[in-house]
Amino acid sequence: MASLRRFRLDPFLTALVALPVIATLLPARGGVAEALDTATIAAICLLFFLHGAKLAPSQTMAGFARWRFQLLVLGSTFVVFPVLGLLITLAPESVLSPVLATGFLFLCILPSTVQSSIAFTSVARGNVALAVSSASISNVLGVVITPVLAALLIGSQVHITPESILGIIGQLVVPFVAGQLLHRRIGAWLGRHRILVSIVDQGSVLLVVYVAFSTGVTQGLWTVVPPAQLLTVLGVSVILLAVVMSLFAGAGKVFSLPRADRVVLFFCGSKKSQVSGLPMAFLLFPPAQVGIMVLPLMVFHLIQLLVCAVIAKRVGRAYIEPELQPQPA
């Protein structure tokens, strides 16, 4: 019974797994789909506004002051990952279809996560303040870097237009900056009501996942992606995550980072943002391709959450347990 009590299904992860099934059986169509598109934009704007309001501008500036570490994280996110993404695109078509390979490349040029990177860093007893600044800087700069990398590496398959760039800035950067400006007024209140940010964070992700899969299903997603290819996406995602985690764990030791900073590099460097990635996909890719393009992101995101949750708990427990040992008299 004790083991059963310890094994609890996370409602958010359960919903992430269930929503693609629900969207497959009951995809949004017509007026409902249009209303959900509008609600998705509003939810993403609200999410980035709350993240900006919750983060003190002084923390943002302190993060920029650690510029060497920030360059290390940004290099992991926007150099190492894209190189691995390009290697994935070299896979034979018999192994991975070109569209799914491009989806992996899109995944690899996205910024790091914010909420989960900070949460896992905290659980693992890492440098939380540095994680806040690193993840936030990655997302803010990613608004510019990701479209540029998409144009350079993906080319004709993305639609980089002034409207798409303005859409990304309007949905992600402007709300974040507005939140920063209002931090003094509502930052403390948000600190006391963290559940609100959590609900918006998880709710916006779930909404965008449902809309993305609904769009894919109505465009014939599962006729293009057979079960064998879905298993391949799962396998490639596991391998990609294992490679980047090994690389960044080793990099922390090579650069002789303090333990708390190594934790930040490990979690911020190895994770990719579904919150930023899905809105960008809707703005950068044709509607008929969105569902396929984001499928690797969906699978990788779920795997990274499950794996990082286990690792963070073990790393945090390993850090605490020596302190709990009785000291010799």
C-alpha positions, -999 to +999 in steps of 0.1 A: +000+000+000+028+024+008+043+018-027+010+025-042+006+058-023+041+069-035+031+061-071+008+090-081-001+099-116+007+135-124-025+151-137-006+174-161+015+146-176-016+124-178-035+151-196-006+156-220-008+119-229-046+119-231-051+151-252-037+137-285-061+108-281-090+132-274-081+154-303-079+124-326-114+113-316-129+147-312-109+173-331-120+209-330-136+221-363-152+252-378-162+279-354-150+259-323-115+257-339-115+294-346-125+302-310-098+280-296-072+296-318-082+330-303-082+315-268-047+300-274-032+334-284-048+350-253-035+322-230+001+324-244+001+362-240-012+359-204+014+332-196+044+353-208+030+384-190+028+365-158+064+351-162+076+387-168+057+401-138+069+373-115+106+377-124+122+408-108+141+430-133+171+428-109+172+390-114+172+395-151+201+419-149+220+397-125+216+368-150+231+390-178+260+398-155+269+361-155+275+364-193+300+336-195+276+311-180+247+325-202+268+320-233+274+284-222+237+278-219+229+296-251+256+277-269+240+244-256+206+255-267+212+272-300+245+256-313+248+220-299+212+212-303+209+225-339+240+205-349+223+174-335+191+183-353+210+186-386+225+151-380+189+137-375+179+151-409+206+129-425+187+098-414+175+077-444+138+082-454+132+045-447+140+053-410+125+088-406+104+107-430+118+141-442+089+160-426+094+144-392+132+149-395+124+186-402+102+185-371+131+173-350+153+201-365+126+226-355+126+211-320+164+216-318+163+253-326+138+262-299+147+280-266+149+262-233+119+259-210+112+283-182+088+269-156+100+232-156+138+242-158+134+263-127+112+237-109+137+208-116+167+230-106+149+237-073+142+201-067+178+191-074+191+218-050+207+239-078+211+276-083+175+287-087+182+324-092+206+315-121+181+291-135+155+318-136+177+342-155+191+316-178+158+302-189+142+336-192+172+349-213+170+318-235+133+325-242+136+362-248+165+358-272+149+327-287+121+349-301+148+363-325+172+334-328+147+306-335+131+323-366+166+332-379+178+296-375+145+283-390+152+305-421+188+294-423+184+256-416+148+248-427+145+273-455+116+271-479+095+250-455+089+279-431+071+311-439+092+339-424+072+371-431+069+404-413+036+393-400+049+361-385+078+379-368+054+406-354+032+378-342+060+361-323+071+394-308+035+404-300+026+371-283+059+365-264+081+395-260+056+423-256+036+405-228+069+396-210+082+432-211+048+445-199+050+420-170+086+432-162+073+468-161+045+459-137+066+437-115+067+462-086+029+464-086+019+427-089+052+407-085+047+401-047+010+392-052+020+366-078+046+353-054+019+346-029-004+331-055+020+308-074-009+284-082-023+310-106+009+310-127+010+272-126-026+269-138-020+294-166+013+277-175-001+241-176-035+252-190-020+271-219+002+241-228-027+217-227-048+241-248-021+245-275-015+208-276-052+201-282-054+228-309-022+216-326-033+180-327-068+189-338-053+209-367-031+179-375-060+154-374-082+175-396-053+177-421-048+139-421-020+136-395-024+099-388-026+090-424+008+106-429+024+093-397+019+055-394+025+036-361+060+026-371+070+062-377+055+072-343+077+045-326+107+059-345+099+094-332+098+080-297+131+062-301+149+092-317+136+115-289+150+091-262+184+090-279+185+128-284+177+135-248+203+109-236+229+125-258+223+161-247+221+152-210+254+133-213+271+162-231+259+189-207+266+168-176+301+164-189+304+201-199+297+211-163+326+191-151+350+202-179+343+239-172+347+232-134+314+247-126+301+247-090+277+219-083+247+243-081+256+258-115+261+224-131+226+216-122+214+247-140+234+239-171+221+203-171+184+212-168+183+245-188+206+232-215+189+199-222+153+210-223+132+225-251+102+248-246+068+235-258+052+268-246+073+289-270+076+262-297+039+256-304+030+293-310+060+297-332+051+266-352+016+280-359+032+312-371+061+297-391+046+266-408+016+262-431-015+249-412-015+216-431+020+208-417+018+221-382+005+188-366+034+168-382+060+194-375+053+196-338+049+158-332+086+154-323+083+184-299+053+168-282+070+135-277+103+149-267+087+173-242+068+145-225+099+123-223+120+152-209+095+160-182+093+123-171+131+118-171+140+151-156+115+146-128+132+113-118+167+127-121+160+159-102+146+140-072+176+117-072+201+145-075+184+165-048+182+135-024+218+127-030+227+163-020+206+163+011+213+128+025+250+135+035+238+165+055+214+143+074+241+118+084+251+120+121+283+140+125+312+124+146+316+138+180 
